[in-house]
Amino acid sequence: MASSSPDPADTSSAVAERFAVVRRRIADACRGAGRDPADVVLTAVTKTQPLEALQQALAAGQRVFGENRVQEAEAHWADVRAATPDLELRLIGPLQTNKAADAVALFDVIETLDRPKLADALAAAAEKSGRILRVLVQVNSGAEPQKAGVLPEAADNLIEYARATGLIVEGLMCIPPADEAAGPHFALLRKIARRNGLEVLSMGMSGDYETAIRFGATHVRVGSALFGERNRPETPSRG
């Protein structure tokens, strides 16, 4: 007996239900922390997802998306962007300086600024394109050698440097070590943000976004809880 393909309507309904569950859990976590749920933005992580998943997310009312790679994001969103004026794209993966111009042209926010050379490249690309670029500084809170991000003790200097280039530094981003409790890392990020007058904290993924909300996250990056497991293996260091 031949197997039948999944009904697209059923798949779309499942995605919509996952979004509803995650949004409800975000609201519950906010209320538990004495926060307004409107103060936490859900960033749907669409790396490696098929175009059908993106369309289902858009149909569920989602408008903020995170992507890991410039080239994949271009394939995902180039044809969608013009028809979705309220779309916000955030780069949440590491960025090479030679891709800075492409990233500036596509993304609304770069969350992974982690070195002065990249700040220079982004500032130059933004100036050339006439854009005012919003960025987050990625902090390698666990000092893991395999991960991108500035070390915590160097974060203040990078924030100051990036501001001097003309970039709009809105906040910080981190990805705690997978084998450690996330709370202390979120607390560290909040401490660095406060002493630098930054309000945006992008922290928390599918397994720990409720903890991140308790520590002040303003943006949570959720992928597998919304779309299921990724279509191909990824390194554990990205949301």
FENPE-V903871 format. One record per pair of residues at least 12 apart in sequence whose ideal C-beta (glycine too) atoms are under 6 Angstrom apart, sorted by sequence separation. I is the first residue (numbers start at 1). GAP is how many residues later the second one is. If there is no record, write none. Layout:
BEGIN
I/GAP, I/GAP
END
This chain:
BEGIN
91/12, 189/12, 44/13, 139/13, 204/13, 209/13, 26/14, 189/14, 203/14, 174/15, 201/15, 91/16, 139/16, 201/16, 204/16, 205/16, 206/16, 223/16, 95/17, 172/17, 186/17, 201/17, 202/17, 44/18, 89/18, 94/18, 200/18, 206/18, 221/18, 46/19, 89/19, 90/19, 91/19, 92/19, 206/19, 47/20, 88/20, 97/20, 43/21, 44/21, 45/21, 47/21, 90/21, 97/21, 100/21, 104/21, 137/21, 172/21, 54/22, 100/22, 104/22, 113/22, 137/22, 41/23, 43/23, 63/23, 63/24, 64/24, 65/24, 66/24, 69/24, 97/24, 101/24, 113/24, 114/24, 68/25, 100/25, 104/25, 109/25, 110/25, 111/25, 190/25, 66/26, 112/26, 182/26, 186/26, 190/26, 171/27, 183/28, 187/28, 70/29, 104/29, 171/29, 173/29, 174/29, 182/29, 186/29, 170/30, 171/30, 70/32, 135/32, 70/33, 73/33, 139/33, 141/33, 144/33, 114/34, 133/34, 134/34, 135/34, 205/34, 114/35, 136/35, 137/35, 138/35, 139/35, 142/35, 114/36, 134/36, 136/36, 136/37, 155/37, 159/37, 15/41, 19/41, 119/42, 123/42, 119/43, 123/43, 12/44, 16/44, 123/44, 141/44, 116/45, 119/46, 43/47, 141/47, 139/50, 94/54, 178/58, 111/62, 175/62, 136/66, 147/90, 111/91, 92/129, 93/145, 92/147, 66/155, 68/170, 40/173, 53/174, 43/176, 45/176, 41/178, 43/178, 45/178, 49/178, 33/180, 29/181, 33/181, 44/182, 48/182, 30/183, 48/183, 29/184, 48/184, 45/194, 22/200, 22/203, 18/208
END
